[in-house]
Amino acid sequence: MTTFLDTEDLRLLENVVDELLRPSHESRSASEIWTTSVELGWPAMMLAPDDGGLGGGATALGIIMKGVGRNPHALPYLSTAIAAALLTGDVHTPDGQKLVASIVDGKAVFGVALEEIFATPDAIDLRLDASGSGGTISGQSRLVFDYAAASHLLVPVVNDRGAIDLAVVDRLAPGMLVSSQEIASSHLAHRITFADVAVDHVVTRPDMHERLEAGRELAIVGLCAEACGVMTELNRLTKDHLKTRQQFGLALSQFQVLQHRMVNMAIDEQQSLAIAKRAAQLCDARSPDRHRHLAAAKAFVNLASRRVAEACVQLHGGIGVTEEFIVGSYLRRILSIAATLGDADSHIETLAEIAGPLPFQKWPEPPSEVRPVSVAAVATA
């Protein structure tokens, strides 16, 4: 997805995101933060300008998701942004126009089956019956993110041709059996069983594969950026704790071994930010090398963020593992991000596939005849 924002626009966006989402404003509720973000036009960031959006692209998504990562609230921005990116351009019908308009004004907040929506048809359980008015869907979606905050759900369905369509369903539509599972503190994922649930809108596109691939790239950028935001906040919390906590009459921050740990955590954060930003830029440029950089970014950020989170818990001591302290919540967010859309091992395998096999090097043949050498001859040589 190409960005329509220039460097100055992105810098201003970064300043606004930092002002709104930094944890000093955690007294604001999630709904208050969302209302302000709608006024700033963030839900429309992934929509094309022709659809009334801002066309922010992957770089803008990364800036916002870094702020979301720092904030302790469970904000449904990534799901809504991915839904907007997948629905943009689908305004040739009245239903499509109405849906895109509701995204722009913030009335439509989406829950998305983030893992299944980028899967192959044989991994999708939902089936579309288009025989009735508007169609119905039946089956099960195993992991829907941001269901609780959503007004609509975006799920993948298999049509009668065996291809993937996208179905938009009202969250309160009859015929759904919902069960929740906690994945990261207040962040919940839901398993939903659909039984002839009426569909509000069905997206059928000839370029669905390419559209879903672009959506998956955006989702990986968003997850990496969110993990970077969590690392930024964990490093801040750790630095403040080491400056405050004293042992042997000195602040912990004065012990050299702990200073080295903080340096390593800061390096992991900065390297993650750099590699995630580069991947976002290549996505916006539609570079053929973007797949390699995305896999490298997700693999590196997964490993680095876990190192930072675990070091933060250790440096906080006993309070780092308590339920009441925010560090444990951030650690669970890191673990859930690392498990979404591929863990480090799977992306390392992707990198290996992209690189291809190493060139074969043939060792030189040994000589056909090996002549014995006497010790006396060597000694007198």
C-alpha positions, 0 to 999 in steps of 0.5 A: 500500500503506497503512502500519500503522506510526505515526511513532514506529515509523518513527523507531525503524526508521530508527535500527535501519537506520542502526545495522545498515547504516552502512558502519562495519559493512562488516566484516559479511558480507552473509549476517550482515546478512541474518540480522540483518534477518530477526530484526528482521522486515524481510522481512515488512515488506511483508506485510499484518498478516493474513499475519503481516507488519508492513504497513510500506508505502512509507515503511518500504521507503524507510527500509530501502532508504536504508540498503541504498544506504549499505551496500557489500554487494549485499543482495537486500532490494528483490527480496524486498520487492517479491515479498512485496508482490505475494504478500501476500493470496494465502494461500487455498491451502496453497502460498500459505500456505507461501510467505508463511510462508517469507518471514516466517521469512526462508527465502524470498529472492527474485530478481525480473524487476524490469523485465518483471514490470511490463510489458505481456503483449506484452513478456513472453516466458515462457508458462505451460502449466497442463496438467500438475500445477502447470504449467510455464513456457518462454521467457526472462527477460532481467533477473532481479535478485538471482538469486545470493542467491535461493532462489526466483524470481518471474517474470511469465508469460502464461497461455492467456487472454493475461493476466499471472500470477506464477510462483514457481520454485525457483532450482535447478529443472531446465531453466534456462539461466542467464547473468550480466551485471554491472550494478554492481560485485557487483550482478549481473543474470541472463538465464534461459532456461526450458525446461518448468521446473516451477512451485512456485506460480502467482498468479492474481488478478482485480485483477492489474493494480492489484496490479502497479501498486502493486508498481511504485510500491513499486519506484520508491520503493525505487530512489529511496531506495537512490540517496539512500543512495548519495548520503549515503555519497558525500558522507561519503566526499568530505567526509572526503577533502577534510579529509584531502588537502592541497595548497599546505599546506592541506586541500582542504576550505579551498578555497572553490571545493571548498566550493561543490561540496560544498554543491551535492552536499549540496543534491542529496542533501537535495532528493532525500531530500525528494522521495522521502519525499514520494512514499512518503507519497503512495503510502501514502495512495493519493493520486491525485497519487502518479503525478506525484510518483513520476515527479518523484522518479525523474526528479530523483533520477536526475539528482541522484544522477549529479551527486553521483557524478560530482562525488565521482569528480572531487573524489577525483582519480585514486583515484576511478576505481580499481577498488579504491576504493569510489567507483567501485562506488557510481557504477556502482550509481547508473547501474544504478538510473537505468536501472531502471524508467525513466530521467530522460527517460521520467519527464519525459515521464510528467510532461508527459503527466500535466500535459497540453498547455499552454493555447492562447493566441491572439495578438491580430490585427494591425490591418487597416491599418497607417498609415505614420508619417513621421520628421518627425512623430515628431520634432516630436511 
